[in-house]
Amino acid sequence: MVIYVHQEYIININYLSRFQYIQVVHQSFSSLHTDMGIPHFLAIPYPILGHMNPLLQFCEVLGKYNCKITFLSSDENYKKLIKSSASGGQESHVKLVSLPDGVDPEDDRKDQSKVILTTTNTMRAKLPKLIEDINAVDSGNNNISCIIVTKNMGWALELAHQLGIKGALFWPASATSLASFNSIQALIDAGFLDSETGLPIKTREIQLSSNLPLMEAAAMPWYCVDNAFFFLHMKQEMQKVNLGEWWLCNTTLDLEAGAFSTSPKLLPVGPLMAISDRNISSLWEEDKTCLEWLDQQQPQSVIYVSFGSMVSTKPNQFKELALALDLLNRPFIWVVRKDNGYEVGNAYPDEFKGKQGKIVSWAPQKKILSHPATACFISHCGWNSTIEGVYNGVPFLCWPFCSDQLMNKTYICDVWKVGLGFDMDQNGLISKGEIKNKVEQLLEDEQIKGRSCKLMEMLIKNKAEGDKNLNKFVNWAKE
C-alpha cells in the first residue's frame, strides 16, 4: 500500500538561458553592497562534525556575499576551531564564539540523547546574554539579524522568534529526509506510525509525495539506536524548526526535485562545495600523506572506504571488510577513525596484509574524491559524503547504518542509479566475498560510470541556481 502524505506545492521556475541566468545572478550579486545593509548571521550548529562542517562551509560562502557571520560552538569545539583557523591559511570570514554545552568530560558524546538534552538546557539559558554582548560590541550598529541553526537546535529558533530576530534552518542532510521528518504528524494521523515510537503499524511502502520515490518503512530517517527518544524529539523539533522562514539544503532542485514540492520553505543552495572551500579546516587532523600516495596510483584504480565521523563497524564485520580489501588486490584508502585518542574497538585480523592500501585515521575526503586515481567510494551514505561523491562523479558501494543514510542509499541505487548495495548473509554480516564481488561488479559496470559522470555534470550546472537562491536568502536577511 502506498501513502501520499503531501499535496503538491507548485514551484514556478523562470527558465532563462544559461548566459542570461549567469548575468542575472552576477547583477544581483553586484548590487548587494549598495542596495541594503549588511546582515549579521549567528550560526548555531548541533555540536557534532556532520553538522558543524557543512554549516561552517555555508558561513564561509555567506562571508563572500558581504555578510557578517558569528559562529557559536561548544567550548570544547571552540578550542579545536581556533587551532584549525590558525593553520587554515587565508583569513576566515567567520568570527568564533562559544558557550558550554553542559556535557561533562567523562560523558560519552556518542550518547546523542544526552547531548541533545544537555545542549538544549545549558545553551538556551545562556544564549540571550551572548546575543546582547555580541550586539553591544558594535554599539547596536550591526545587530544580529538572523539566527541559522542545524537539526536538534530548534530551541534557538524559538528564542529568536521571542526576541524578534529572523530565523532559518540549515539542514545538514538531504531535502527528502527533511520532508520525511515534516511528514511525521501526517503519517501518524493516517494511522501509519505509532505516535510514541514511530514504528510502522503495518508494513508498507511510503511515498511522501507523488513525485518522490517509494521507500520501505525502515528507510525513514528516525530509525536509529534509541528510536523512541529520537522519534519523539523530532516530532517536537519539527514544530520548532517550522518557526524558521527558510529551510536551506545543500542540494539542488534537479537532484531531489520531488522533495521541493512538499514545502515552500525548502530552498536548495547547493552544491556548496562547488562555491567555496572554507578557510577553517577540519576539526579533526587529516592525514594528507594519503594524497601523495594517491598521486602514485593509476587512474580510476583506488577504492576509497570511509564511514564518516559517527558510525563504526562491529569487530566481526571489521574483519570481513579487512579481508575483502586483501582479496580485491587493488589499491585502497581506508579511514579507520581514532575516537578520543584510542583506536576504534576493532582489531585487524592476523591474516590481514593490507599491502596494497593506505590506512589513515582521518582523510581529506574532498581531495580524495576529486582525484583521478579514485575509482569508487565504499560509503555509509551520509549526506555530506553523498554530495561530495556525486559532485565528483564517483560511483558508490552503499553501506548505510541508520538515520537518513538508508534513504540516501535509495537515491544512489534506485533513483540516480550510480551505485550498488551490499547484501547481508544469514548471520547479518556483509561477507568478504560479497564485498569483493560487488566492488568488482561496480568497477566493470560502464553504465553506472556513465550515469555518475552525467550526474556530476548536472550538479555542476546547478551551481547557478544555488547562487540565485543564496542571493534570495541574503536579500531576505537584509530586509
C-alpha positions in Angstrom: 0.0 0.0 0.0 1.2 3.5 -0.9 0.5 6.6 1.3 0.6 10.0 -0.3 1.5 12.5 2.5 1.7 15.9 0.8 -0.3 17.6 -1.8 2.0 19.1 -4.3 3.3 22.6 -3.8 3.8 24.1 -7.3 7.2 25.7 -7.9 7.5 28.2 -10.6 10.9 28.3 -12.3 12.0 31.0 -14.7 13.7 29.2 -17.4 16.4 31.6 -18.6 19.2 30.7 -21.0 22.4 29.8 -19.2 24.0 33.1 -20.3 21.0 35.2 -19.1 20.9 33.2 -15.9 24.6 34.0 -15.1 24.0 37.6 -16.0 21.1 37.9 -13.6 23.0 36.2 -10.8 26.0 38.4 -11.4 24.0 41.6 -11.4 22.2 40.7 -8.2 25.4 39.8 -6.5 27.0 43.1 -7.6 24.1 45.1 -6.0 24.5 43.5 -2.6 26.9 46.2 -1.4 24.7 49.2 -2.3 21.0 48.4 -2.0 20.7 47.3 1.6 22.6 47.0 4.9 24.9 44.2 5.8 23.1 41.2 7.5 24.6 39.7 10.6 24.1 36.0 10.9 24.5 34.0 14.1 25.1 30.3 13.2 24.4 27.6 15.8 25.2 24.0 14.8 24.5 20.9 16.8 28.0 20.1 18.2 28.9 17.1 16.0 31.2 17.1 13.0 28.5 16.2 10.5 26.6 19.4 11.4 29.5 21.8 12.2 31.5 21.2 9.0 28.6 21.9 6.5 27.4 24.9 8.4 30.9 26.3 8.6 31.2 25.9 4.9 27.9 27.7 4.4 29.1 30.5 6.6 32.2 31.0 4.6 30.0 31.2 1.5 27.8 33.9 3.2 31.0 35.8 4.0 31.7 36.2 0.3 28.3 37.8 0.0 29.5 40.7 2.2 27.7 39.3 5.3 28.9 39.3 8.9 28.9 35.9 10.5 29.3 34.8 14.1 29.6 31.1 14.6 28.6 29.7 18.0 30.2 26.4 19.1 30.5 24.5 22.3 33.5 25.4 24.5 35.2 22.0 23.6 34.8 22.5 19.9 35.8 26.2 20.1 39.4 25.3 21.0 39.6 23.0 18.1 38.2 25.6 15.7 40.6 28.2 16.9 43.5 25.9 16.4 42.2 24.9 13.0 41.6 28.5 11.8 45.1 29.5 12.8 46.5 26.9 10.4 43.9 27.3 7.7 45.8 29.7 5.5 43.5 32.5 4.3 41.7 34.7 6.8 38.2 33.4 7.6 35.0 35.5 7.2 33.7 33.8 10.4 34.0 35.1 14.0 34.1 32.3 16.5 32.3 32.4 19.9 31.4 29.7 22.4 29.2 28.6 25.2 29.3 25.5 27.4 27.1 22.7 26.2 26.7 21.0 29.6 28.3 17.7 28.5 30.8 16.6 31.2 34.2 15.5 30.0 33.7 11.9 31.3 30.3 11.6 29.4 30.1 9.7 26.2 29.4 12.2 23.4 28.1 9.4 21.2 25.1 9.2 23.5 23.1 11.6 21.3 20.0 11.7 23.6 22.2 13.0 26.4 24.0 15.5 24.2 20.7 16.8 22.8 19.1 17.3 26.2 22.2 18.9 27.9 23.0 21.1 25.0 19.4 22.4 24.9 19.2 23.1 28.7 22.6 24.6 29.0 22.9 26.8 25.9 19.4 28.1 25.9 19.8 29.7 29.3 23.0 31.5 28.2 22.2 32.5 24.6 20.2 35.7 25.3 23.1 37.2 27.2 25.6 36.2 24.5 23.4 37.9 21.8 23.3 41.0 24.0 27.0 41.0 24.3 27.6 40.4 20.6 25.3 43.3 19.7 27.0 45.6 22.2 30.4 45.2 20.5 29.2 47.2 17.5 27.1 49.6 19.7 23.9 48.4 18.0 25.1 49.3 14.5 25.2 45.8 13.2 23.0 43.7 15.5 22.3 40.0 14.8 19.6 40.0 12.1 19.2 36.2 11.6 19.9 33.1 13.5 20.7 29.9 11.5 20.6 26.6 13.2 21.0 22.9 12.3 18.9 20.0 13.3 18.5 19.5 17.1 18.9 23.2 17.8 15.4 24.3 17.1 15.2 25.8 20.5 17.3 28.6 19.2 14.7 29.4 16.6 12.1 29.6 19.3 14.3 32.0 21.2 14.9 34.1 18.0 11.2 34.3 17.5 10.7 35.6 21.0 13.5 38.2 20.5 12.1 39.3 17.2 15.1 38.0 15.2 14.7 36.3 11.9 15.4 32.5 11.8 16.4 29.9 9.3 17.2 26.2 9.3 20.3 24.8 7.7 19.6 21.2 7.2 22.8 19.0 7.1 21.1 16.1 5.4 19.0 15.6 2.2 15.9 17.7 1.4 14.0 14.4 1.2 14.9 13.5 4.8 13.7 16.9 5.9 10.4 16.3 4.0 10.0 13.0 5.8 10.5 14.5 9.2 8.0 17.1 8.3 5.6 14.3 7.4 5.6 12.6 10.9 2.4 14.0 12.1 0.6 13.3 8.8 1.8 9.7 8.9 0.5 9.4 12.5 -2.8 10.9 11.5 -3.1 8.5 8.6 -2.7 5.6 11.1 0.7 4.5 9.6 3.0 5.2 12.5 2.7 4.6 16.3 2.6 8.1 17.8 5.0 7.2 20.7 7.7 5.0 19.0 7.5 5.9 15.3 7.4 2.3 14.4 5.1 1.3 11.5 1.8 -0.1 12.5 1.6 -2.0 9.2 4.4 -3.0 6.9 4.0 -1.0 3.7 5.9 1.4 1.4 5.8 5.2 1.9 5.7 7.8 -0.8 5.9 11.2 0.7 4.5 12.9 -2.4 3.6 11.6 -5.9 6.9 12.6 -7.4 9.1 11.2 -4.6 10.4 7.6 -4.8 8.7 4.7 -3.0 10.7 3.8 0.2 10.5 1.0 2.7 9.2 2.0 6.1 12.6 1.0 7.5 14.3 3.7 5.4 12.7 6.5 7.2 15.4 8.6 9.0 14.1 8.4 12.5 15.0 4.7 12.8 18.2 4.6 14.9 19.5 3.0 18.1 17.4 5.0 20.6 14.4 5.0 18.3 11.7 6.1 20.7 13.6 9.1 22.1 14.8 10.3 18.7 11.3 10.0 17.1 9.6 11.9 19.9 12.4 14.5 19.9 12.0 15.0 16.1 8.2 15.4 16.5 8.8 18.3 18.8 11.8 19.6 16.8 9.8 20.0 13.6 7.4 22.3 15.5 10.3 24.5 16.4 12.1 24.5 13.0 8.8 25.5 11.4 9.4 28.9 13.0 12.3 29.3 10.5 11.2 31.1 7.4 13.7 29.2 5.2 14.9 25.6 5.2 18.3 25.7 3.5 19.6 22.5 2.0 23.0 21.6 0.4 21.3 20.0 -2.6 19.9 21.1 -6.0 16.4 21.2 -7.5 17.4 18.6 -10.2 19.0 16.2 -7.7 15.9 16.0 -5.4 13.1 17.5 -7.5 10.3 15.8 -5.7 11.3 17.0 -2.2 10.7 20.6 -3.1 7.1 20.0 -3.9 6.4 19.3 -0.2 7.1 22.7 1.3 7.6 26.3 0.1 10.2 26.7 2.9 12.7 24.4 1.2 15.5 26.3 -0.6 18.3 24.5 -2.4 21.6 26.4 -2.0 24.0 23.7 -3.2 26.3 22.3 -4.3 28.1 24.3 -1.6 31.4 22.6 -2.2 31.4 24.0 -5.7 31.1 27.5 -4.4 33.6 27.7 -1.6 36.2 25.6 0.2 36.0 27.0 3.7 39.1 28.5 5.3 38.6 26.8 8.6 39.9 23.3 8.1 38.5 20.1 9.6 38.1 19.8 13.3 40.0 16.5 13.0 43.6 16.4 11.8 43.7 15.0 8.3 46.4 12.6 7.2 47.5 14.3 3.9 50.2 11.7 3.2 47.5 9.7 1.5 47.3 12.4 -1.2 51.0 11.8 -2.1 50.3 8.1 -2.1 47.3 8.7 -4.3 49.4 10.6 -6.8 51.4 7.4 -7.4 48.4 5.2 -8.3 46.9 4.5 -11.8 43.8 6.5 -12.9 40.5 5.1 -11.5 42.2 2.3 -9.6 41.8 3.2 -5.9 38.9 2.0 -3.6 38.1 4.7 -1.0 36.5 3.4 2.2 35.0 5.8 4.8 32.0 5.5 7.2 32.0 9.2 8.4 32.5 10.6 11.8 29.9 8.8 13.9 29.3 5.2 12.9 31.7 2.2 13.4 31.6 -1.4 12.2 31.4 -4.2 14.8 34.6 -6.4 15.2 33.4 -9.3 13.1 32.2 -7.0 10.3 35.5 -5.0 10.5 37.4 -8.3 10.0 35.3 -9.2 6.9 36.0 -5.7 5.4 39.7 -6.0 6.0 39.9 -9.5 4.4 37.8 -8.3 1.4 40.3 -5.5 0.7 43.1 -8.1 0.7 41.1 -10.3 -1.7 40.4 -7.5 -4.1 44.2 -7.0 -4.5 43.6 -3.4 -5.6 45.0 -0.1 -4.1 42.7 1.3 -1.4 42.5 4.2 1.2 40.7 3.1 4.3 39.6 5.5 7.0 39.8 3.8 10.4 39.0 6.6 12.9 40.6 7.2 16.3 37.9 8.3 18.8 39.1 10.2 21.9 42.7 9.2 21.3 42.0 5.4 21.0 41.6 3.2 18.1 38.0 2.3 17.4 37.4 -1.0 19.2 38.3 -3.2 16.2 41.4 -5.3 15.8 42.8 -6.2 12.4 42.7 -9.9 11.7 46.0 -11.7 12.0 45.9 -12.7 8.3 45.3 -9.2 7.1 48.2 -7.9 5.0 46.9 -4.6 3.6 50.0 -4.2 1.4 48.0 -2.6 -1.4 46.5 0.1 0.6 46.8 3.2 2.8 45.1 3.2 6.2 44.5 6.7 7.8 42.6 7.9 10.9 41.0 10.8 9.0 41.3 11.9 5.4 40.9 15.0 3.2 37.8 13.4 1.6 37.0 16.1 -1.0 40.5 15.9 -2.4 40.4 12.1 -2.5 37.1 12.0 -4.2 38.2 14.6 -6.8 41.5 12.8 -7.5 41.7 11.0 -10.9 43.0 7.8 -9.2 39.8 7.3 -7.2 37.6 4.6 -8.7 34.8 4.1 -6.2 33.6 5.0 -2.7 32.5 2.4 -0.1 30.4 4.8 1.9 27.9 4.9 4.9 25.9 7.2 2.6 25.8 10.2 5.0 24.6 13.3 3.0 27.8 15.2 3.1 29.7 12.2 1.7 26.9 11.6 -0.8 27.0 15.1 -2.2 30.8 15.0 -2.4 30.9 11.7 -4.2 28.1 12.7 -6.7 29.8 16.1 -7.3 33.0 14.3 -8.3 31.3 11.6 -10.4 32.5 8.7 -8.2 30.3 5.5 -8.2 29.2 4.2 -4.8 29.2 1.0 -2.8 26.4 1.7 -0.3 26.8 0.6 3.3 24.2 2.6 5.3 23.9 2.1 9.1 21.0 4.2 10.3 19.1 7.5 10.1 19.0 9.3 6.7 21.7 7.0 5.3 19.1 4.4 4.3 17.1 7.0 2.4 20.3 8.2 0.7 21.0 4.7 -0.4 17.6 4.5 -2.1 18.5 7.6 -4.1 22.0 6.4 -5.0 21.0 2.9 -6.1 17.4 3.2 -7.2 16.8 6.8 -8.3 20.1 8.1 -9.6 21.5 4.5 -10.2 25.1 5.5 -9.6 25.9 2.7 -7.0 25.2 -0.7 -5.7 24.3 -2.0 -2.3 25.6 -4.9 -0.3 23.6 -8.0 0.8 23.9 -9.5 4.3 24.3 -13.2 4.9 22.1 -15.3 7.2 24.2 -14.0 10.2 23.6 -10.4 9.4 27.1 -9.9 8.1 28.3 -8.5 4.8 30.8 -11.2 3.9 34.3 -10.6 2.4 33.1 -12.5 -0.7 30.1 -10.2 -1.1 32.2 -7.1 -0.7 34.8 -8.4 -3.3 32.1 -9.4 -5.8 30.1 -6.1 -5.5 33.2 -3.9 -5.9 34.3 -5.8 -9.0 30.8 -5.7 -10.4 30.7 -1.9 -9.9 34.1 -1.3 -11.4 33.1 -3.3 -14.5 29.8 -1.5 -15.0 30.2 1.1 -17.7 26.6 2.2 -17.4 26.9 3.2 -13.7 30.1 5.0 -14.6 28.3 6.9 -17.4 25.4 7.9 -15.1 27.9 9.0 -12.4 29.5 11.4 -14.9 26.2 12.7 -16.2 25.0 13.3 -12.6 28.3 15.2 -11.9 27.7 17.4 -14.9 24.2 18.1 -13.8 25.3 19.1 -10.3 28.0 21.5 -11.7 25.4 23.1 -14.0 23.1 23.5 -11.0 25.6 25.9 -9.4 23.9 28.9 -11.0 20.6 28.0 -9.3 22.3 27.7 -6.0 23.9 31.1 -6.4 20.5 32.6 -7.2 18.9 31.1 -4.1 21.8 32.3 -2.0 21.2 35.8 -3.3 17.5 35.4 -2.4 18.3 34.3 1.1 20.8 37.1 1.8 18.5 39.8 0.4 15.7 38.4 2.6 18.0 38.7 5.7 18.7 42.4 4.8 15.1 43.4 4.6 
